[in-house]
Amino acid sequence: MKDLLERLERLFRPIDAWGEFRKGARRAAVVFVLYRQAGRWMVPFVRRRADLRDHPGQVALPGGGVQAGESAWEAAQREVAEEIGVPVGRLVPLGAGDPIYAAVTNFSVVPFVAYLPDPVESFVHDQHELEGVLAIPLDRLLDDSEWLQSDEPWRFRYLAHEESVVWGLTERIVYGLAPKLRQALGEDQSPGPPAAAQ
């Protein structure tokens, strides 16, 4: 396990040297949190409430807007604490992936990868923003055969999990992180189809 975490740290950019947000965009940061449960690597996702202005009803990685005066990683930790109850300082940062721009909402998002050490307490979601927390196995997220192609004219990839669907911006973030995660795990899988533009 320690070897995997060290490999991830080498593969991803440092949390304070990942690049910059798109000029004029709304700044946001999310965290791809890795933790162990019953011998498997798991990743928590949040299901947003249907009445929210941004991404209503969607499944997302925990995270949110970066406020004035805070770094992207500080914002990411704060949002994880607010959304799923992991205290600030508890996550072990492993690095950052490439920032992603969502034209529809004008968000520029930096995805961080972090490790949540044992013991992992039950996640407590923010009921003002969220309907719940989904734990998805990492191996399922990295298995291209688990991702389906929609029948919509614009053909997006999605992952169905416990009556929820991972798609859109969150799919793009997972897709962007997947090659380095596979490399760290020692997997040699061929890439899936390109992610649909949002």
C-alpha positions as CSV (number, residue, x, y, z in Angstrom):
1,M,0.0,0.0,0.0
2,K,2.8,2.4,0.9
3,D,4.4,1.7,-2.5
4,L,1.2,2.6,-4.3
5,L,0.9,5.9,-2.5
6,E,4.5,6.8,-3.2
7,R,4.0,5.9,-6.9
8,L,0.9,8.2,-7.0
9,E,2.9,11.0,-5.4
10,R,5.6,10.7,-8.1
11,L,3.0,10.5,-11.0
12,F,0.8,13.4,-10.1
13,R,1.8,17.1,-9.8
14,P,2.6,18.6,-6.4
15,I,-0.5,20.1,-4.8
16,D,1.0,23.6,-4.9
17,A,2.4,23.4,-8.4
18,W,-0.4,22.0,-10.5
19,G,-0.8,25.0,-12.8
20,E,-3.5,27.7,-12.8
21,F,-7.2,28.2,-13.3
22,R,-8.6,29.3,-16.7
23,K,-8.8,33.1,-16.8
24,G,-12.3,34.4,-16.2
25,A,-13.6,31.1,-15.1
26,R,-15.2,30.2,-11.7
27,R,-12.5,28.4,-9.6
28,A,-13.2,25.0,-8.1
29,A,-11.3,22.1,-6.6
30,V,-12.4,18.5,-6.0
31,V,-10.8,15.5,-4.3
32,F,-10.5,11.9,-5.6
33,V,-10.2,10.3,-2.1
34,L,-8.7,6.8,-1.8
35,Y,-9.4,4.7,1.2
36,R,-9.4,1.0,2.1
37,Q,-12.5,-1.0,2.9
38,A,-12.7,-4.7,3.3
39,G,-9.4,-5.1,1.3
40,R,-10.5,-2.9,-1.6
41,W,-9.6,0.6,-2.6
42,M,-12.7,2.8,-2.5
43,V,-13.6,6.3,-3.7
44,P,-16.4,8.4,-2.1
45,F,-18.7,10.4,-4.4
46,V,-21.5,12.8,-3.4
47,R,-25.0,12.9,-4.9
48,R,-26.1,16.5,-5.1
49,R,-29.6,17.6,-4.3
50,A,-32.0,18.1,-7.2
51,D,-32.8,21.7,-6.2
52,L,-29.3,23.1,-6.4
53,R,-28.3,25.7,-9.0
54,D,-25.0,24.0,-10.1
55,H,-25.1,20.4,-11.3
56,P,-28.4,19.5,-9.6
57,G,-28.9,15.9,-8.9
58,Q,-25.6,14.9,-10.3
59,V,-23.0,12.5,-8.8
60,A,-19.7,14.4,-8.1
61,L,-16.4,14.1,-6.3
62,P,-16.4,16.1,-3.1
63,G,-15.3,19.6,-3.6
64,G,-16.5,23.1,-4.6
65,G,-15.6,26.7,-5.1
66,V,-12.3,28.2,-4.2
67,Q,-12.8,31.3,-2.1
68,A,-10.7,34.5,-2.2
69,G,-7.5,34.1,-0.2
70,E,-7.4,30.3,0.0
71,S,-5.3,28.0,-2.1
72,A,-7.0,25.3,-4.3
73,W,-5.9,22.6,-1.8
74,E,-7.2,24.5,1.2
75,A,-10.5,24.9,-0.6
76,A,-10.6,21.2,-1.5
77,Q,-9.9,20.1,2.1
78,R,-12.6,22.6,3.4
79,E,-15.1,21.3,1.0
80,V,-14.4,17.7,1.8
81,A,-14.9,18.5,5.5
82,E,-18.1,20.4,4.8
83,E,-19.6,17.8,2.4
84,I,-18.6,14.4,3.8
85,G,-17.3,15.2,7.3
86,V,-13.5,14.4,6.9
87,P,-11.7,16.9,9.1
88,V,-9.3,19.3,7.6
89,G,-5.8,17.9,7.9
90,R,-6.9,14.2,7.9
91,L,-6.4,13.7,4.2
92,V,-2.9,12.8,3.0
93,P,-2.4,14.8,-0.3
94,L,-0.8,12.7,-3.1
95,G,-1.0,15.3,-5.9
96,A,-3.1,17.0,-8.6
97,G,-4.3,16.1,-12.0
98,D,-4.8,18.4,-15.0
99,P,-7.3,21.2,-14.5
100,I,-10.6,20.7,-16.5
101,Y,-12.8,23.4,-17.9
102,A,-16.6,23.0,-18.0
103,A,-17.9,25.5,-20.6
104,V,-21.5,25.0,-19.7
105,T,-21.1,26.3,-16.1
106,N,-17.8,28.2,-16.7
107,F,-16.0,26.3,-14.0
108,S,-12.3,25.6,-14.0
109,V,-11.7,22.6,-11.8
110,V,-8.5,21.2,-10.4
111,P,-8.8,17.5,-9.2
112,F,-6.6,16.5,-6.3
113,V,-5.8,12.9,-5.4
114,A,-5.5,12.1,-1.6
115,Y,-5.4,9.2,0.8
116,L,-7.7,8.8,3.8
117,P,-5.8,6.7,6.3
118,D,-7.5,4.1,8.6
119,P,-9.6,4.2,10.5
120,V,-12.2,5.6,8.1
121,E,-15.2,6.9,9.9
122,S,-18.7,6.8,8.4
123,F,-19.1,9.7,6.0
124,V,-21.5,12.4,7.2
125,H,-23.0,14.3,4.3
126,D,-24.1,17.9,4.2
127,Q,-27.9,17.7,4.0
128,H,-28.2,21.2,2.7
129,E,-26.4,20.3,-0.5
130,L,-26.3,16.5,-0.8
131,E,-28.7,13.6,-0.9
132,G,-26.0,11.1,0.1
133,V,-22.5,9.6,-0.3
134,L,-21.7,6.8,-2.7
135,A,-18.6,4.6,-2.2
136,I,-17.4,3.2,-5.6
137,P,-14.6,0.6,-5.8
138,L,-11.5,2.0,-7.6
139,D,-11.1,-1.1,-9.8
140,R,-14.7,-0.5,-11.1
141,L,-13.9,3.1,-11.9
142,L,-10.8,2.0,-13.8
143,D,-12.5,-0.8,-15.8
144,D,-13.5,0.6,-19.1
145,S,-16.0,-2.2,-19.6
146,E,-18.0,-0.8,-16.7
147,W,-18.5,2.6,-18.5
148,L,-21.5,2.6,-20.9
149,Q,-22.2,4.8,-23.9
150,S,-25.4,6.7,-23.9
151,D,-27.9,6.5,-26.8
152,E,-28.2,10.3,-26.9
153,P,-27.1,12.1,-30.1
154,W,-24.1,13.6,-28.2
155,R,-22.9,10.1,-26.9
156,F,-21.6,10.5,-23.4
157,R,-19.9,7.9,-21.2
158,Y,-21.5,7.0,-17.9
159,L,-21.2,4.6,-15.0
160,A,-24.3,3.3,-13.3
161,H,-24.0,2.7,-9.6
162,E,-26.6,2.1,-6.9
163,E,-29.4,3.9,-8.9
164,S,-27.1,6.8,-9.6
165,V,-25.1,7.8,-12.6
166,V,-21.5,9.1,-12.9
167,W,-21.2,11.2,-16.0
168,G,-20.5,14.7,-17.4
169,L,-17.8,16.7,-15.7
170,T,-17.2,14.0,-13.1
171,E,-16.7,11.4,-15.8
172,R,-14.2,13.7,-17.5
173,I,-12.3,14.1,-14.2
174,V,-12.1,10.4,-13.5
175,Y,-11.1,9.7,-17.2
176,G,-8.3,12.3,-16.9
177,L,-7.0,10.7,-13.6
178,A,-7.4,7.1,-14.7
179,P,-4.1,6.6,-16.7
180,K,-1.9,7.6,-13.8
181,L,-4.0,5.6,-11.3
182,R,-3.7,2.5,-13.6
183,Q,0.1,3.1,-13.9
184,A,0.5,3.3,-10.2
185,L,-1.5,0.1,-9.7
186,G,0.8,-1.6,-12.3
187,E,-2.1,-2.1,-14.7
188,D,-1.6,-1.9,-18.5
189,Q,-5.1,-1.4,-19.9
190,S,-5.8,0.2,-23.2
191,P,-7.6,3.6,-23.0
192,G,-11.3,3.7,-23.6
193,P,-13.1,6.1,-25.9
194,P,-12.4,9.8,-25.6
195,A,-14.6,11.6,-23.0
196,A,-17.4,13.6,-24.5
197,A,-16.9,17.4,-24.4
198,Q,-19.0,19.2,-22.0
